Structures are given as structure tokens and as C-alpha cells.
């Protein structure tokens, strides 16, 4: 059994600063993002997160972090 965590965040700016742990990023439509992923668990995680931010706003409000 493989568990692959998916981390997602909704942002207000398209400016990204990467830490030294990461080398690149890509902004893309959901279908392209799914095509870029290798593992089915990643694809399902992306679909689930996309659904949360586009259709289930109540779920997203539970994880909101205010600065």
C-alpha cells in the first residue's frame, strides 16, 4: 500500500518563491495537471482538491489560515 500526500493551497498572487527543497513549479489547468502526475493517488488527490476549491467552499473554509 502506498500513501501519497497531496498538499494544496489557494493563493491570491501568481508570484511563487521556492525553497531550496524545490526546483520548479507550473501553473496549469486541472486536466493538464492530472496528465503531468504519475501516480493514480496523486491524480485522485488533485481531483479531490480541485473539487474542494471549486464546488465545496464550506470544506475550504474549515482550513482557512488568516494572517
C-alpha positions as CSV (number, residue, x, y, z in Angstrom):
1,X,0.0,0.0,0.0
2,X,1.3,3.4,-0.9
3,X,0.1,6.6,0.7
4,X,0.9,9.7,-1.2
5,X,0.1,13.0,0.5
6,X,-1.3,15.9,-1.6
7,X,-0.7,19.4,-0.4
8,X,-2.7,22.2,-2.0
9,X,-3.2,25.9,-1.3
10,X,-5.3,28.6,-2.7
11,X,-3.3,31.8,-3.2
12,X,-4.0,35.4,-4.1
13,X,-0.9,36.0,-6.2
14,X,0.8,34.1,-9.0
15,X,4.3,35.1,-7.8
16,X,6.0,32.0,-6.3
17,X,9.1,31.8,-4.2
18,X,10.5,28.3,-3.9
19,X,12.6,27.0,-1.1
20,X,15.8,25.0,-1.7
21,X,13.8,21.8,-1.5
22,X,12.1,22.5,-4.8
23,X,13.4,23.3,-8.2
24,X,10.3,24.2,-10.3
25,X,6.6,24.8,-10.4
26,X,3.9,25.1,-13.1
27,X,0.6,26.8,-13.3
28,X,-1.8,24.8,-15.4
29,X,-5.4,23.8,-16.0
30,X,-6.7,20.7,-14.0
31,X,-6.6,18.3,-16.9
32,X,-3.0,19.2,-17.7
33,X,-2.1,18.8,-14.0
34,X,-3.6,15.4,-13.9
35,X,-1.7,14.4,-17.1
36,X,1.6,15.5,-15.6
37,X,1.2,13.3,-12.5
38,X,2.5,9.7,-12.4
39,X,0.6,8.0,-9.6
40,X,-3.2,7.4,-9.6
41,X,-3.2,8.5,-5.9
42,X,-1.7,11.9,-6.9
43,X,-4.3,12.2,-9.8
44,X,-7.2,11.5,-7.4
45,X,-5.8,13.9,-4.8
46,X,-5.6,16.7,-7.3
47,X,-9.1,16.0,-8.5
48,X,-10.3,16.0,-4.9
49,X,-8.6,19.3,-4.1
50,X,-9.9,20.9,-7.3
51,X,-13.4,19.8,-6.3
52,X,-12.9,21.3,-2.8
53,X,-11.9,24.7,-4.1
54,X,-14.4,24.9,-7.0
55,X,-17.5,23.2,-5.6
56,X,-17.3,22.7,-1.8
57,X,-16.5,26.1,-0.4
58,X,-17.6,25.1,3.1
59,X,-14.9,22.5,3.3
60,X,-12.3,25.0,2.3
61,X,-13.4,27.5,4.9
62,X,-12.6,24.9,7.6
63,X,-8.9,25.0,6.6
64,X,-8.5,28.8,6.1
65,X,-5.5,30.4,7.7
66,X,-5.6,34.1,8.3
67,X,-2.5,36.2,8.6
